[in-house]
Amino acid sequence: MTTLNETHDPALRSWVTSAHAEGCDFPIQNLPFAVFRRRGSTEPLRGGVAIGGQIVDLAELAQARTFSGLAAEALAAAAQGTLNALMALGPRHWSALRLALSRALRVGAHEQAVVQVCLVPQSQVEYQLPARIGDYTDFYTSIYHATNVGRLFRPDNPLMPNYKWVPIGYHGRASSVVISGQNFARPCGQTRAPDAAAPVLGPSKRLDIELELGVFIGPANALGEPVAMAEAEDHVFGLCLLNDWSARDIQAWEYQPLGPFLSKNFATTISPWIVTLEALAPYRTAFERPAGDPAPLPYLDSARNQAAGALDIRLSVGLQTPAMRARDAGAEATICQTSYRHAYWTLAQMVTHHSVNGCNLQPGDLLGTGTLSGPTMDQAGALLELTVGGKNPLELPGGEKRTFLEDGDAVVLRGWCEKPGHARIGFGECRGQVLPARAL
Ligand code: MN
């Protein structure tokens, strides 16, 4: 979805006045999806769309029968307790619902009275996973991350020879994907100190973050039927923030020869809000490789991918230690700022490569982009890189230092898009806090 339409018009204003507050992530040009209910209630989970500080309750709105055609079909799917059915419908339905919601939320809309009674304040809700995630695959699409990490292990030859040819990924675990705000215990596992003869079992001492975007898959491809680049983005519903918590000491001992296992699957946190590809259309940018790098193989290349395959999504990581929290509940230190536009492989290339062997993707499947480190070290999306393997601690406000995460530390990922002549849209927050390890 690269074309702009009336829903992207920066001059649009909503009758929900909080939508146009300075710095608000959810103006009328965004309209992201989540699954929610009132906090502490036994209400059914259902889909919602953010507008300012409010949520349009899509189950309530479906009851009102104010939309028709494809928009009504999409709304009925979005009223369910997961968004899998909406994701399965595809871009024509998603676009029709977005247009209908955009028109109903504009100043002067004749649907205002109907929609107004469907609003629930975001401050009163709890979120759940937006989809039943059948499978989760984590990619490795930042060449800067791959190089920074590779250099720690192989100073003379940091980047593996396959990197510029094949999008690297591994199959992660869906059951431990959790929603923002759900805290988790420091994982235990096998680690072996460099000078030790044998490994020990115990809490990880090198607990890290990975700043990523999550990609929710839309319509399925049948088993055995690859998705070509020209259709790849039609299989992408939208993007969320994703923190791939990683235990580096467990990872270092277990990763050869089959890759990450228990170092990664104890928790993966995602933001509740999924920003659709259509909402992201104004922030597309050219996908370019440095001069001298090989062109992607033809099945991973297209004129459209080169012209607009990348997305300029600004990303940041905030760290809040217990000492900061004691001083001020909102205090945090920004430890990384970067953009998704630096990725070496695009969304379309991830989908096409994942299916080139006939692997079937399904509605609600989750892809991770991999750690989205940018070209400079202050744009690195993991502590492993920011501290050069734990050798250079980060200096935090108040005199604290960190190499890896300590118990009580909270990490908040944020993402947003801004560009002259367009509305600023955002992803909200992806937050998690490290609790002490459980006794074995
Ligand atoms: Mn990862």
Boltz pocket constraint, residues with backbone or C-beta under 6 A from the ligand:
constraints:
  - pocket:
      binder: B
      contacts: [[A, 138], [A, 139], [A, 210], [A, 212], [A, 244], [A, 368], [A, 370], [A, 371]]
      max_distance: 6.0
